[in-house]
C-alpha cells in the first residue's frame, strides 16, 4: 500500500459526513451569541438612558401637562362652552388618576417605610437623583468574554445548560449595574469551574440545532427592532456617544414651550 493510500484509508482520510454540518452549527452558535451580546448591551443602554431621561425631563413634561390643563380650564371658564368644559375635565383627569391603595403607595415605600426620595419630597428637601449606570469599556469587555464562554447555547447536556443559565443570569445582573469588580470575580469563578467536553452530535440533532438557532435569531431580531424603534432607543441612536447633550437640547426646547404656555395662561387669567 502506498503512503497516499494509507492516508486516505486512515485518520487523515475523508472527513466524516456530519463534520461540515458541525462546523456550520458552531459558526451559527457563535454568531447568535455575538448577536445576543449586542442586543443585551443595547438593552442596558436603553434602560440606563430611560432612567436619565425620566430624571431630567420628567418634571418638565409634567409642568407642560399641568399648564395645558390650566389653559383649557381658563378657556372653559371664559366661554362656558360644554365642549371646552369637557376638554378641560379630560385634561385634568389625565393628570389626577384615582389609584388604588397599592398603586398609591407604589414607588413610595418598601417594607422598612418610605423611600428616602419620598421622604425628601414630602419634607421639601432636595431629591437625590438616581444613580446613573454606564458600564465601562472594561466591563463591556468582561461581559462579552463571559457571554461567549458561558452561554447556555453551548451546552449539550441539560444539567450543564442549567448551570450556565444560572451563571449568565448573574453576569447579566452585574453588567446591568456596571459592576466591573463583580464581573472580574465571575470571570475567575468561571475559569475555576468544571469544563465539559463537547460531545459530537448526530446529523439529525445538528439539523434540529440549526433550526432552533434560526428561530432564536428571529426572536432576537424582533427584540432588537422593538428596542431600536422605541422612543428611548430612537433618541439614544441619535447621539450614542453624547446622550447628555441630546437631553439638554430637548430640555431647552421643553423649557421654551413651558415659557410659551405660561405666557398664554397669564394672558387668559389677566
C-alpha positions in Angstrom: 0.0 0.0 0.0 1.3 3.4 -0.9 1.6 6.3 1.6 -1.2 8.2 -0.1 -3.4 5.1 0.0 -2.7 4.7 3.7 -3.5 8.3 4.4 -6.8 8.0 2.6 -7.8 4.9 4.5 -6.6 6.1 7.9 -7.2 9.0 10.2 -6.2 11.6 7.6 -8.9 10.4 5.1 -12.2 12.0 4.0 -14.0 14.0 6.7 -17.0 12.5 8.5 -20.3 13.2 6.7 -21.5 15.4 9.6 -18.3 17.3 10.1 -19.2 20.2 7.8 -22.6 20.4 9.5 -21.0 20.6 12.9 -18.8 23.4 11.7 -21.9 25.2 10.4 -23.6 24.8 13.8 -20.6 26.1 15.7 -20.4 29.1 13.4 -24.2 29.7 13.8 -23.9 29.4 17.6 -21.1 31.9 17.8 -22.9 34.3 15.5 -26.0 34.1 17.7 -24.1 34.6 20.9 -22.5 37.8 19.4 -25.9 39.0 18.3 -27.3 38.3 21.8 -24.4 40.2 23.4 -25.1 43.2 21.1 -28.8 43.1 21.9 -28.3 42.9 25.7 -25.7 45.7 25.6 -28.2 47.9 23.8 -31.0 47.0 26.2 -28.8 48.0 29.1 -28.0 51.3 27.4 -31.7 51.9 26.7 -32.6 51.1 30.3 -30.0 53.5 31.7 -30.9 56.3 29.2 -34.6 55.9 30.1 -33.7 56.5 33.8 -31.7 59.6 32.9 -34.5 60.8 30.5 -37.1 60.5 33.3 -34.8 62.2 35.8 -34.0 65.2 33.7 -37.1 65.7 31.5 -39.9 64.1 33.6 -40.6 67.2 35.7 -40.6 69.4 32.6 -43.1 67.2 30.8 -45.3 67.2 34.0 -45.2 71.0 34.1 -46.2 71.2 30.4 -49.2 68.9 31.0 -50.2 70.9 34.1 -50.1 74.2 32.1 -52.1 72.6 29.2 -54.8 71.6 31.7 -54.9 75.0 33.3 -55.1 76.7 29.9 -58.0 74.6 28.9 -59.7 75.3 32.3 -59.2 79.0 31.9 -60.6 78.9 28.4 -63.6 76.9 29.6 -64.2 79.4 32.4 -64.3 82.2 29.9 -66.6 80.6 27.3 -68.7 78.3 29.4 -68.9 76.1 26.3 -69.8 72.5 27.1 -67.2 71.2 24.7 -64.5 73.4 26.3 -65.6 72.2 29.7 -65.4 68.6 28.6 -61.9 69.0 27.2 -60.7 70.8 30.4 -62.2 68.0 32.6 -60.4 65.3 30.4 -57.1 67.1 30.6 -57.4 67.4 34.4 -58.5 63.8 34.9 -55.4 62.6 33.0 -53.2 64.5 35.5 -55.1 63.2 38.5 -55.8 59.5 38.2 -57.6 57.8 41.1 -55.3 54.9 42.2 -56.0 52.0 44.5 -54.1 51.7 47.8 -51.4 49.5 46.2 -51.0 51.9 43.3 -51.0 54.9 45.6 -48.1 53.6 47.7 -46.2 52.0 44.7 -42.8 53.7 44.4 -43.1 55.5 47.8 -42.4 52.9 50.4 -40.9 49.5 51.0 -41.0 47.1 53.9 -39.0 49.5 56.0 -41.1 52.5 55.3 -40.9 55.4 52.9 -38.0 55.5 50.4 -35.5 58.4 51.0 -36.7 60.0 47.8 -40.3 60.0 49.0 -39.3 61.4 52.4 -37.3 64.2 50.7 -40.3 65.1 48.5 -42.7 65.2 51.5 -40.4 67.4 53.6 -39.5 69.8 50.7 -35.9 68.5 50.8 -33.8 68.1 47.6 -34.4 64.8 46.0 -31.3 62.8 45.3 -31.1 62.0 41.6 -31.0 58.3 40.7 -27.5 56.8 40.2 -26.6 56.7 36.5 -25.3 53.4 35.4 -23.0 53.2 32.4 -20.8 50.1 32.1 -17.2 50.9 31.4 -15.3 49.7 28.4 -13.6 47.1 30.7 -17.0 46.0 32.0 -18.2 45.6 28.4 -15.1 43.5 27.5 -15.5 41.3 30.6 -19.2 40.8 29.8 -18.6 39.9 26.2 -15.9 37.4 27.1 -18.1 35.7 29.8 -21.1 35.6 27.5 -19.0 33.9 24.8 -17.6 31.3 27.1 -20.6 30.5 29.4 -23.5 30.9 27.1 -26.2 28.2 27.7 -26.5 27.5 24.0 -23.0 25.9 24.1 -24.2 23.2 26.5 -25.1 19.8 25.2 -26.4 18.4 28.5 -29.4 19.7 30.4 -27.5 19.9 33.7 -24.8 22.0 32.1 -27.3 24.2 30.4 -29.0 24.9 33.8 -25.6 25.7 35.3 -24.8 28.1 32.5 -28.2 29.8 32.7 -27.8 30.5 36.4 -24.3 31.8 35.8 -25.3 34.1 32.9 -28.1 35.5 34.9 -25.6 36.7 37.5 -23.4 38.0 34.7 -26.2 40.0 33.2 -27.2 41.4 36.6 -23.6 42.5 37.3 -23.3 44.1 33.8 -26.6 45.9 34.2 -25.2 47.5 37.4 -21.9 48.3 35.7 -20.1 46.3 38.4 -16.7 45.7 36.9 -15.3 44.1 40.1 -18.1 41.6 40.3 -17.6 40.7 36.6 -13.9 40.0 37.3 -14.9 37.7 40.2 -17.3 35.9 37.9 -14.6 35.5 35.3 -12.3 33.9 37.9 -15.2 31.7 39.1 -15.9 30.5 35.5 -12.2 29.8 34.9 -12.0 27.7 38.0 -15.3 25.8 37.3 -15.8 22.5 35.6 -15.4 22.2 31.9 -17.4 19.6 29.9 -16.3 18.0 26.7 -18.4 18.9 23.7 -19.8 15.6 22.5 -20.3 15.1 18.8 -23.9 15.3 17.7 -25.8 13.1 15.2 -26.8 14.7 11.9 -30.4 14.8 12.9 -29.6 16.7 16.1 -27.4 19.1 14.2 -30.2 20.0 11.8 -32.6 20.5 14.7 -30.0 22.7 16.4 -29.7 24.8 13.3 -33.4 25.2 13.1 -33.5 26.3 16.8 -30.7 28.8 16.2 -32.6 30.3 13.3 -35.8 30.6 15.4 -33.8 32.2 18.2 -32.3 34.7 15.9 -35.7 35.7 14.6 -36.9 36.3 18.1 -33.8 38.4 19.0 -34.3 40.4 15.8 -37.8 41.3 16.9 -36.4 42.3 20.4 -33.7 44.4 18.8 -36.2 46.1 16.4 -38.5 46.9 19.3 -35.7 48.4 21.3 -34.4 50.4 18.3 -37.8 51.7 17.3 -39.0 52.6 20.8 -38.9 56.3 21.8 -35.9 55.9 24.1 -34.0 53.7 21.7 -34.6 56.1 18.8 -33.4 59.0 20.9 -30.3 57.1 22.1 -29.3 56.2 18.5 -29.4 59.9 17.6 -26.4 60.6 19.9 -24.9 57.3 21.2 -21.6 59.0 22.1 -23.1 62.0 23.9 -26.7 61.4 25.1 -26.3 64.1 27.8 -26.0 66.8 25.1 -29.2 65.4 23.4 -31.1 65.5 26.6 -30.0 69.1 27.3 -31.1 70.2 23.8 -34.5 68.6 24.4 -34.8 70.2 27.8 -34.1 73.6 26.3 -36.9 73.1 23.7 -39.3 72.0 26.5 -38.4 74.9 28.7 -39.2 77.2 25.8 -42.6 75.5 25.4 -43.2 76.0 29.2 -42.4 79.7 28.9 -44.9 80.0 26.0 -47.6 78.1 27.9 -47.1 80.3 31.0 -47.4 83.4 28.9 -50.6 82.1 27.3 -52.1 81.2 30.7 -51.2 84.6 32.2 -52.9 86.3 29.3 -56.1 84.2 29.8 -56.1 84.9 33.5 -55.5 88.6 33.1 
